Amino acid sequence: MESSHNYYIIQEICDSDLQKLLADDPRLPEQRALGLLKQICNGFLALVKEGIVHR
């Protein structure tokens, strides 16, 4: 989000991250792993569509 010369980052608050999740149990069930991968891909795609991330 841009306003004048100020830039803002807006994000959801997460109570954990992928590193912590895998540290607790590195052997995720397949369906859980696929769900996480889908969320990561959707997030990356949203960033690309907004011109925030490329390549």
PQR file of N, CA, C, O and H, with PARSE charges and radii, in Angstrom:
ATOM      1  N   MET A   1       0.854  -1.165   0.000 -0.4000 1.5000
ATOM      2  CA  MET A   1       0.000   0.000   0.000 -0.0000 2.0000
ATOM      3  C   MET A   1       0.900   1.228   0.000  0.5500 1.7000
ATOM      4  O   MET A   1       1.862   1.290   0.766 -0.5500 1.4000
ATOM      5  N   GLU A   2       0.602   2.193  -0.843 -0.4000 1.5000
ATOM      6  CA  GLU A   2       1.447   3.375  -0.950 -0.0000 2.0000
ATOM      7  C   GLU A   2       0.613   4.628  -0.694  0.5500 1.7000
ATOM      8  O   GLU A   2      -0.522   4.737  -1.157 -0.5500 1.4000
ATOM      9  H   GLU A   2      -0.179   2.142  -1.465  0.4000 1.0000
ATOM     10  N   SER A   3       1.183   5.557   0.037 -0.4000 1.5000
ATOM     11  CA  SER A   3       0.545   6.827   0.308 -0.0000 2.0000
ATOM     12  C   SER A   3       1.634   7.881   0.365  0.5500 1.7000
ATOM     13  O   SER A   3       2.510   7.817   1.228 -0.5500 1.4000
ATOM     14  H   SER A   3       2.106   5.469   0.413  0.4000 1.0000
ATOM     15  N   SER A   4       1.596   8.848  -0.537 -0.4000 1.5000
ATOM     16  CA  SER A   4       2.650   9.861  -0.635 -0.0000 2.0000
ATOM     17  C   SER A   4       4.002   9.175  -0.733  0.5500 1.7000
ATOM     18  O   SER A   4       4.246   8.401  -1.659 -0.5500 1.4000
ATOM     19  H   SER A   4       0.885   8.901  -1.238  0.4000 1.0000
ATOM     20  N   HIS A   5       4.877   9.457   0.217 -0.4000 1.5000
ATOM     21  CA  HIS A   5       6.202   8.848   0.228 -0.0000 2.0000
ATOM     22  C   HIS A   5       6.316   7.787   1.312  0.5500 1.7000
ATOM     23  O   HIS A   5       7.414   7.342   1.646 -0.5500 1.4000
ATOM     24  H   HIS A   5       4.679  10.086   0.969  0.4000 1.0000
ATOM     25  N   ASN A   6       5.196   7.395   1.849 -0.4000 1.5000
ATOM     26  CA  ASN A   6       5.200   6.384   2.905 -0.0000 2.0000
ATOM     27  C   ASN A   6       4.748   5.042   2.350  0.5500 1.7000
ATOM     28  O   ASN A   6       3.818   4.965   1.547 -0.5500 1.4000
ATOM     29  H   ASN A   6       4.304   7.756   1.578  0.4000 1.0000
ATOM     30  N   TYR A   7       5.412   4.003   2.785 -0.4000 1.5000
ATOM     31  CA  TYR A   7       5.040   2.652   2.390 -0.0000 2.0000
ATOM     32  C   TYR A   7       4.624   1.885   3.631  0.5500 1.7000
ATOM     33  O   TYR A   7       5.218   2.042   4.697 -0.5500 1.4000
ATOM     34  H   TYR A   7       6.167   4.065   3.437  0.4000 1.0000
ATOM     35  N   TYR A   8       3.613   1.064   3.488 -0.4000 1.5000
ATOM     36  CA  TYR A   8       3.088   0.307   4.611 -0.0000 2.0000
ATOM     37  C   TYR A   8       3.030  -1.167   4.251  0.5500 1.7000
ATOM     38  O   TYR A   8       2.752  -1.523   3.106 -0.5500 1.4000
ATOM     39  H   TYR A   8       3.130   0.937   2.621  0.4000 1.0000
ATOM     40  N   ILE A   9       3.287  -2.008   5.212 -0.4000 1.5000
ATOM     41  CA  ILE A   9       3.129  -3.443   5.041 -0.0000 2.0000
ATOM     42  C   ILE A   9       1.983  -3.875   5.943  0.5500 1.7000
ATOM     43  O   ILE A   9       1.984  -3.617   7.146 -0.5500 1.4000
ATOM     44  H   ILE A   9       3.512  -1.719   6.142  0.4000 1.0000
ATOM     45  N   ILE A  10       1.009  -4.534   5.338 -0.4000 1.5000
ATOM     46  CA  ILE A  10      -0.143  -5.017   6.088 -0.0000 2.0000
ATOM     47  C   ILE A  10      -0.158  -6.529   5.961  0.5500 1.7000
ATOM     48  O   ILE A  10      -0.148  -7.066   4.853 -0.5500 1.4000
ATOM     49  H   ILE A  10       1.008  -4.743   4.360  0.4000 1.0000
ATOM     50  N   GLN A  11      -0.182  -7.211   7.088 -0.4000 1.5000
ATOM     51  CA  GLN A  11      -0.181  -8.671   7.042 -0.0000 2.0000
ATOM     52  C   GLN A  11      -0.997  -9.233   8.186  0.5500 1.7000
ATOM     53  O   GLN A  11      -1.231  -8.574   9.199 -0.5500 1.4000
ATOM     54  H   GLN A  11      -0.190  -6.775   7.988  0.4000 1.0000
ATOM     55  N   GLU A  12      -1.421 -10.467   7.994 -0.4000 1.5000
ATOM     56  CA  GLU A  12      -2.155 -11.148   9.050 -0.0000 2.0000
ATOM     57  C   GLU A  12      -1.190 -11.543  10.162  0.5500 1.7000
ATOM     58  O   GLU A  12      -0.006 -11.770   9.915 -0.5500 1.4000
ATOM     59  H   GLU A  12      -1.231 -11.003   7.172  0.4000 1.0000
ATOM     60  N   ILE A  13      -1.697 -11.623  11.367 -0.4000 1.5000
ATOM     61  CA  ILE A  13      -0.888 -12.088  12.489 -0.0000 2.0000
ATOM     62  C   ILE A  13      -0.960 -13.605  12.519  0.5500 1.7000
ATOM     63  O   ILE A  13      -2.044 -14.189  12.514 -0.5500 1.4000
ATOM     64  H   ILE A  13      -2.659 -11.440  11.567  0.4000 1.0000
ATOM     65  N   CYS A  14       0.186 -14.224  12.551 -0.4000 1.5000
ATOM     66  CA  CYS A  14       0.259 -15.684  12.610 -0.0000 2.0000
ATOM     67  C   CYS A  14       0.843 -16.090  13.953  0.5500 1.7000
ATOM     68  O   CYS A  14       1.788 -15.468  14.439 -0.5500 1.4000
ATOM     69  H   CYS A  14       1.067 -13.750  12.555  0.4000 1.0000
ATOM     70  N   ASP A  15       0.287 -17.123  14.546 -0.4000 1.5000
ATOM     71  CA  ASP A  15       0.775 -17.555  15.852 -0.0000 2.0000
ATOM     72  C   ASP A  15       1.964 -18.502  15.747  0.5500 1.7000
ATOM     73  O   ASP A  15       2.519 -18.913  16.767 -0.5500 1.4000
ATOM     74  H   ASP A  15      -0.480 -17.628  14.151  0.4000 1.0000
ATOM     75  N   SER A  16       2.359 -18.851  14.532 -0.4000 1.5000
ATOM     76  CA  SER A  16       3.489 -19.755  14.339 -0.0000 2.0000
ATOM     77  C   SER A  16       4.053 -19.533  12.942  0.5500 1.7000
ATOM     78  O   SER A  16       3.586 -18.666  12.203 -0.5500 1.4000
ATOM     79  H   SER A  16       1.908 -18.517  13.704  0.4000 1.0000
ATOM     80  N   ASP A  17       5.055 -20.321  12.589 -0.4000 1.5000
ATOM     81  CA  ASP A  17       5.579 -20.272  11.232 -0.0000 2.0000
ATOM     82  C   ASP A  17       5.957 -21.686  10.799  0.5500 1.7000
ATOM     83  O   ASP A  17       5.929 -22.617  11.604 -0.5500 1.4000
ATOM     84  H   ASP A  17       5.434 -21.026  13.189  0.4000 1.0000
ATOM     85  N   LEU A  18       6.302 -21.839   9.549 -0.4000 1.5000
ATOM     86  CA  LEU A  18       6.580 -23.164   9.007 -0.0000 2.0000
ATOM     87  C   LEU A  18       7.768 -23.822   9.704  0.5500 1.7000
ATOM     88  O   LEU A  18       7.760 -25.030   9.940 -0.5500 1.4000
ATOM     89  H   LEU A  18       6.324 -21.083   8.895  0.4000 1.0000
ATOM     90  N   GLN A  19       8.772 -23.043  10.027 -0.4000 1.5000
ATOM     91  CA  GLN A  19       9.949 -23.602  10.704 -0.0000 2.0000
ATOM     92  C   GLN A  19       9.566 -24.197  12.065  0.5500 1.7000
ATOM     93  O   GLN A  19      10.002 -25.297  12.406 -0.5500 1.4000
ATOM     94  H   GLN A  19       8.778 -22.061   9.836  0.4000 1.0000
ATOM     95  N   LYS A  20       8.757 -23.477  12.836 -0.4000 1.5000
ATOM     96  CA  LYS A  20       8.320 -23.988  14.137 -0.0000 2.0000
ATOM     97  C   LYS A  20       7.435 -25.221  13.971  0.5500 1.7000
ATOM     98  O   LYS A  20       7.545 -26.184  14.731 -0.5500 1.4000
ATOM     99  H   LYS A  20       8.403 -22.584  12.559  0.4000 1.0000
ATOM    100  N   LEU A  21       6.562 -25.182  12.976 -0.4000 1.5000
ATOM    101  CA  LEU A  21       5.677 -26.316  12.729 -0.0000 2.0000
ATOM    102  C   LEU A  21       6.479 -27.574  12.416  0.5500 1.7000
ATOM    103  O   LEU A  21       6.185 -28.648  12.941 -0.5500 1.4000
ATOM    104  H   LEU A  21       6.472 -24.401  12.359  0.4000 1.0000
ATOM    105  N   LEU A  22       7.488 -27.444  11.565 -0.4000 1.5000
ATOM    106  CA  LEU A  22       8.308 -28.597  11.194 -0.0000 2.0000
ATOM    107  C   LEU A  22       9.235 -29.027  12.327  0.5500 1.7000
ATOM    108  O   LEU A  22       9.592 -30.202  12.417 -0.5500 1.4000
ATOM    109  H   LEU A  22       7.727 -26.572  11.138  0.4000 1.0000
ATOM    110  N   ALA A  23       9.624 -28.101  13.184 -0.4000 1.5000
ATOM    111  CA  ALA A  23      10.465 -28.463  14.330 -0.0000 2.0000
ATOM    112  C   ALA A  23       9.674 -29.336  15.308  0.5500 1.7000
ATOM    113  O   ALA A  23      10.221 -30.254  15.918 -0.5500 1.4000
ATOM    114  H   ALA A  23       9.334 -27.147  13.110  0.4000 1.0000
ATOM    115  N   ASP A  24       8.388 -29.036  15.447 -0.4000 1.5000
ATOM    116  CA  ASP A  24       7.535 -29.825  16.342 -0.0000 2.0000
ATOM    117  C   ASP A  24       7.324 -31.240  15.815  0.5500 1.7000
ATOM    118  O   ASP A  24       7.345 -32.200  16.585 -0.5500 1.4000
ATOM    119  H   ASP A  24       7.943 -28.289  14.952  0.4000 1.0000
ATOM    120  N   ASP A  25       7.120 -31.372  14.510 -0.4000 1.5000
ATOM    121  CA  ASP A  25       6.902 -32.692  13.905 -0.0000 2.0000
ATOM    122  C   ASP A  25       7.283 -32.628  12.432  0.5500 1.7000
ATOM    123  O   ASP A  25       6.464 -32.228  11.604 -0.5500 1.4000
ATOM    124  H   ASP A  25       7.102 -30.592  13.885  0.4000 1.0000
ATOM    125  N   PRO A  26       8.514 -33.015  12.088 -0.5600 1.5000
ATOM    126  CA  PRO A  26       8.973 -32.908  10.699  0.2800 2.0000
ATOM    127  C   PRO A  26       8.254 -33.852   9.732  0.5500 1.7000
ATOM    128  O   PRO A  26       8.369 -33.695   8.517 -0.5500 1.4000
ATOM    129  N   ARG A  27       7.520 -34.823  10.257 -0.4000 1.5000
ATOM    130  CA  ARG A  27       6.811 -35.768   9.391 -0.0000 2.0000
ATOM    131  C   ARG A  27       5.323 -35.416   9.355  0.5500 1.7000
ATOM    132  O   ARG A  27       4.508 -36.039  10.036 -0.5500 1.4000
ATOM    133  H   ARG A  27       7.427 -34.951  11.245  0.4000 1.0000
ATOM    134  N   LEU A  28       4.990 -34.422   8.560 -0.4000 1.5000
ATOM    135  CA  LEU A  28       3.598 -34.001   8.431 -0.0000 2.0000
ATOM    136  C   LEU A  28       2.821 -35.026   7.616  0.5500 1.7000
ATOM    137  O   LEU A  28       3.367 -35.620   6.687 -0.5500 1.4000
ATOM    138  H   LEU A  28       5.652 -33.916   8.007  0.4000 1.0000
ATOM    139  N   PRO A  29       1.560 -35.237   7.951 -0.5600 1.5000
ATOM    140  CA  PRO A  29       0.725 -36.073   7.088  0.2800 2.0000
ATOM    141  C   PRO A  29       0.625 -35.436   5.699  0.5500 1.7000
ATOM    142  O   PRO A  29       0.673 -34.213   5.564 -0.5500 1.4000
ATOM    143  N   GLU A  30       0.487 -36.262   4.689 -0.4000 1.5000
ATOM    144  CA  GLU A  30       0.484 -35.775   3.309 -0.0000 2.0000
ATOM    145  C   GLU A  30      -0.567 -34.693   3.078  0.5500 1.7000
ATOM    146  O   GLU A  30      -0.267 -33.680   2.446 -0.5500 1.4000
ATOM    147  H   GLU A  30       0.447 -37.255   4.799  0.4000 1.0000
ATOM    148  N   GLN A  31      -1.776 -34.878   3.566 -0.4000 1.5000
ATOM    149  CA  GLN A  31      -2.835 -33.889   3.350 -0.0000 2.0000
ATOM    150  C   GLN A  31      -2.505 -32.555   4.020  0.5500 1.7000
ATOM    151  O   GLN A  31      -2.811 -31.494   3.477 -0.5500 1.4000
ATOM    152  H   GLN A  31      -2.020 -35.701   4.079  0.4000 1.0000
ATOM    153  N   ARG A  32      -1.888 -32.607   5.183 -0.4000 1.5000
ATOM    154  CA  ARG A  32      -1.485 -31.369   5.881 -0.0000 2.0000
ATOM    155  C   ARG A  32      -0.391 -30.660   5.091  0.5500 1.7000
ATOM    156  O   ARG A  32      -0.429 -29.440   4.933 -0.5500 1.4000
ATOM    157  H   ARG A  32      -1.638 -33.469   5.625  0.4000 1.0000
ATOM    158  N   ALA A  33       0.587 -31.424   4.591 -0.4000 1.5000
ATOM    159  CA  ALA A  33       1.676 -30.844   3.802 -0.0000 2.0000
ATOM    160  C   ALA A  33       1.139 -30.219   2.519  0.5500 1.7000
ATOM    161  O   ALA A  33       1.567 -29.130   2.137 -0.5500 1.4000
ATOM    162  H   ALA A  33       0.617 -32.415   4.719  0.4000 1.0000
ATOM    163  N   LEU A  34       0.205 -30.895   1.849 -0.4000 1.5000
ATOM    164  CA  LEU A  34      -0.382 -30.347   0.622 -0.0000 2.0000
ATOM    165  C   LEU A  34      -1.172 -29.075   0.906  0.5500 1.7000
ATOM    166  O   LEU A  34      -1.142 -28.133   0.113 -0.5500 1.4000
ATOM    167  H   LEU A  34      -0.143 -31.779   2.159  0.4000 1.0000
ATOM    168  N   GLY A  35      -1.879 -29.045   2.032 -0.4000 1.5000
ATOM    169  CA  GLY A  35      -2.619 -27.844   2.407 -0.0000 2.0000
ATOM    170  C   GLY A  35      -1.696 -26.660   2.653  0.5500 1.7000
ATOM    171  O   GLY A  35      -1.989 -25.539   2.238 -0.5500 1.4000
ATOM    172  H   GLY A  35      -1.904 -29.810   2.675  0.4000 1.0000
ATOM    173  N   LEU A  36      -0.585 -26.912   3.329 -0.4000 1.5000
ATOM    174  CA  LEU A  36       0.392 -25.846   3.585 -0.0000 2.0000
ATOM    175  C   LEU A  36       1.025 -25.364   2.287  0.5500 1.7000
ATOM    176  O   LEU A  36       1.200 -24.162   2.086 -0.5500 1.4000
ATOM    177  H   LEU A  36      -0.347 -27.822   3.666  0.4000 1.0000
ATOM    178  N   LEU A  37       1.368 -26.297   1.408 -0.4000 1.5000
ATOM    179  CA  LEU A  37       1.958 -25.925   0.121 -0.0000 2.0000
ATOM    180  C   LEU A  37       0.988 -25.077  -0.692  0.5500 1.7000
ATOM    181  O   LEU A  37       1.398 -24.110  -1.334 -0.5500 1.4000
ATOM    182  H   LEU A  37       1.226 -27.274   1.571  0.4000 1.0000
ATOM    183  N   LYS A  38      -0.281 -25.428  -0.671 -0.4000 1.5000
ATOM    184  CA  LYS A  38      -1.295 -24.649  -1.387 -0.0000 2.0000
ATOM    185  C   LYS A  38      -1.366 -23.224  -0.838  0.5500 1.7000
ATOM    186  O   LYS A  38      -1.448 -22.270  -1.611 -0.5500 1.4000
ATOM    187  H   LYS A  38      -0.614 -26.214  -0.150  0.4000 1.0000
ATOM    188  N   GLN A  39      -1.336 -23.073   0.486 -0.4000 1.5000
ATOM    189  CA  GLN A  39      -1.382 -21.741   1.089 -0.0000 2.0000
ATOM    190  C   GLN A  39      -0.159 -20.914   0.703  0.5500 1.7000
ATOM    191  O   GLN A  39      -0.280 -19.722   0.419 -0.5500 1.4000
ATOM    192  H   GLN A  39      -1.269 -23.848   1.114  0.4000 1.0000
ATOM    193  N   ILE A  40       1.015 -21.539   0.693 -0.4000 1.5000
ATOM    194  CA  ILE A  40       2.248 -20.840   0.317 -0.0000 2.0000
ATOM    195  C   ILE A  40       2.169 -20.379  -1.133  0.5500 1.7000
ATOM    196  O   ILE A  40       2.500 -19.235  -1.445 -0.5500 1.4000
ATOM    197  H   ILE A  40       1.113 -22.507   0.924  0.4000 1.0000
ATOM    198  N   CYS A  41       1.730 -21.273  -2.018 -0.4000 1.5000
ATOM    199  CA  CYS A  41       1.618 -20.927  -3.438 -0.0000 2.0000
ATOM    200  C   CYS A  41       0.594 -19.820  -3.666  0.5500 1.7000
ATOM    201  O   CYS A  41       0.837 -18.907  -4.455 -0.5500 1.4000
ATOM    202  H   CYS A  41       1.461 -22.203  -1.765  0.4000 1.0000
ATOM    203  N   ASN A  42      -0.542 -19.889  -2.986 -0.4000 1.5000
ATOM    204  CA  ASN A  42      -1.560 -18.843  -3.119 -0.0000 2.0000
ATOM    205  C   ASN A  42      -1.041 -17.491  -2.633  0.5500 1.7000
ATOM    206  O   ASN A  42      -1.315 -16.460  -3.247 -0.5500 1.4000
ATOM    207  H   ASN A  42      -0.740 -20.631  -2.345  0.4000 1.0000
ATOM    208  N   GLY A  43      -0.300 -17.497  -1.542 -0.4000 1.5000
ATOM    209  CA  GLY A  43       0.279 -16.252  -1.035 -0.0000 2.0000
ATOM    210  C   GLY A  43       1.292 -15.662  -1.991  0.5500 1.7000
ATOM    211  O   GLY A  43       1.305 -14.454  -2.228 -0.5500 1.4000
ATOM    212  H   GLY A  43      -0.077 -18.335  -1.043  0.4000 1.0000
ATOM    213  N   PHE A  44       2.145 -16.520  -2.543 -0.4000 1.5000
ATOM    214  CA  PHE A  44       3.149 -16.046  -3.496 -0.0000 2.0000
ATOM    215  C   PHE A  44       2.478 -15.506  -4.753  0.5500 1.7000
ATOM    216  O   PHE A  44       2.883 -14.466  -5.273 -0.5500 1.4000
ATOM    217  H   PHE A  44       2.133 -17.502  -2.351  0.4000 1.0000
ATOM    218  N   LEU A  45       1.453 -16.204  -5.248 -0.4000 1.5000
ATOM    219  CA  LEU A  45       0.729 -15.754  -6.434 -0.0000 2.0000
ATOM    220  C   LEU A  45       0.084 -14.390  -6.197  0.5500 1.7000
ATOM    221  O   LEU A  45       0.100 -13.536  -7.084 -0.5500 1.4000
ATOM    222  H   LEU A  45       1.124 -17.049  -4.826  0.4000 1.0000
ATOM    223  N   ALA A  46      -0.478 -14.179  -5.019 -0.4000 1.5000
ATOM    224  CA  ALA A  46      -1.086 -12.886  -4.693 -0.0000 2.0000
ATOM    225  C   ALA A  46      -0.041 -11.773  -4.717  0.5500 1.7000
ATOM    226  O   ALA A  46      -0.318 -10.673  -5.196 -0.5500 1.4000
ATOM    227  H   ALA A  46      -0.491 -14.873  -4.298  0.4000 1.0000
ATOM    228  N   LEU A  47       1.159 -12.051  -4.203 -0.4000 1.5000
ATOM    229  CA  LEU A  47       2.233 -11.054  -4.229 -0.0000 2.0000
ATOM    230  C   LEU A  47       2.655 -10.736  -5.655  0.5500 1.7000
ATOM    231  O   LEU A  47       2.878  -9.573  -5.992 -0.5500 1.4000
ATOM    232  H   LEU A  47       1.384 -12.944  -3.814  0.4000 1.0000
ATOM    233  N   VAL A  48       2.767 -11.756  -6.492 -0.4000 1.5000
ATOM    234  CA  VAL A  48       3.152 -11.555  -7.890 -0.0000 2.0000
ATOM    235  C   VAL A  48       2.098 -10.720  -8.611  0.5500 1.7000
ATOM    236  O   VAL A  48       2.440  -9.799  -9.353 -0.5500 1.4000
ATOM    237  H   VAL A  48       2.586 -12.701  -6.219  0.4000 1.0000
ATOM    238  N   LYS A  49       0.823 -11.030  -8.399 -0.4000 1.5000
ATOM    239  CA  LYS A  49      -0.263 -10.292  -9.054 -0.0000 2.0000
ATOM    240  C   LYS A  49      -0.266  -8.821  -8.661  0.5500 1.7000
ATOM    241  O   LYS A  49      -0.680  -7.971  -9.449 -0.5500 1.4000
ATOM    242  H   LYS A  49       0.545 -11.778  -7.796  0.4000 1.0000
ATOM    243  N   GLU A  50       0.186  -8.515  -7.462 -0.4000 1.5000
ATOM    244  CA  GLU A  50       0.248  -7.130  -6.996 -0.0000 2.0000
ATOM    245  C   GLU A  50       1.555  -6.443  -7.390  0.5500 1.7000
ATOM    246  O   GLU A  50       1.759  -5.270  -7.079 -0.5500 1.4000
ATOM    247  H   GLU A  50       0.522  -9.206  -6.821  0.4000 1.0000
ATOM    248  N   GLY A  51       2.433  -7.166  -8.070 -0.4000 1.5000
ATOM    249  CA  GLY A  51       3.701  -6.585  -8.495 -0.0000 2.0000
ATOM    250  C   GLY A  51       4.699  -6.432  -7.363  0.5500 1.7000
ATOM    251  O   GLY A  51       5.657  -5.668  -7.480 -0.5500 1.4000
ATOM    252  H   GLY A  51       2.267  -8.119  -8.323  0.4000 1.0000
ATOM    253  N   ILE A  52       4.487  -7.145  -6.276 -0.4000 1.5000
ATOM    254  CA  ILE A  52       5.370  -7.030  -5.120 -0.0000 2.0000
ATOM    255  C   ILE A  52       6.566  -7.960  -5.262  0.5500 1.7000
ATOM    256  O   ILE A  52       7.676  -7.623  -4.850 -0.5500 1.4000
ATOM    257  H   ILE A  52       3.709  -7.766  -6.181  0.4000 1.0000
ATOM    258  N   VAL A  53       6.336  -9.134  -5.849 -0.4000 1.5000
ATOM    259  CA  VAL A  53       7.386 -10.135  -6.030 -0.0000 2.0000
ATOM    260  C   VAL A  53       7.385 -10.549  -7.489  0.5500 1.7000
ATOM    261  O   VAL A  53       6.326 -10.662  -8.108 -0.5500 1.4000
ATOM    262  H   VAL A  53       5.434  -9.408  -6.184  0.4000 1.0000
ATOM    263  N   HIS A  54       8.551 -10.771  -8.032 -0.4000 1.5000
ATOM    264  CA  HIS A  54       8.619 -11.281  -9.402 -0.0000 2.0000
ATOM    265  C   HIS A  54       9.735 -12.297  -9.505  0.5500 1.7000
ATOM    266  O   HIS A  54      10.593 -12.393  -8.628 -0.5500 1.4000
ATOM    267  H   HIS A  54       9.411 -10.679  -7.530  0.4000 1.0000
ATOM    268  N   ARG A  55       9.712 -13.042 -10.570 -0.4000 1.5000
ATOM    269  CA  ARG A  55      10.673 -14.106 -10.892 -0.0000 2.0000
ATOM    270  C   ARG A  55      10.459 -15.202  -9.974  0.5500 1.7000
ATOM    271  O   ARG A  55      11.152 -16.216 -10.051 -0.5500 1.4000
ATOM    272  H   ARG A  55       9.014 -12.964 -11.282  0.4000 1.0000
TER
END
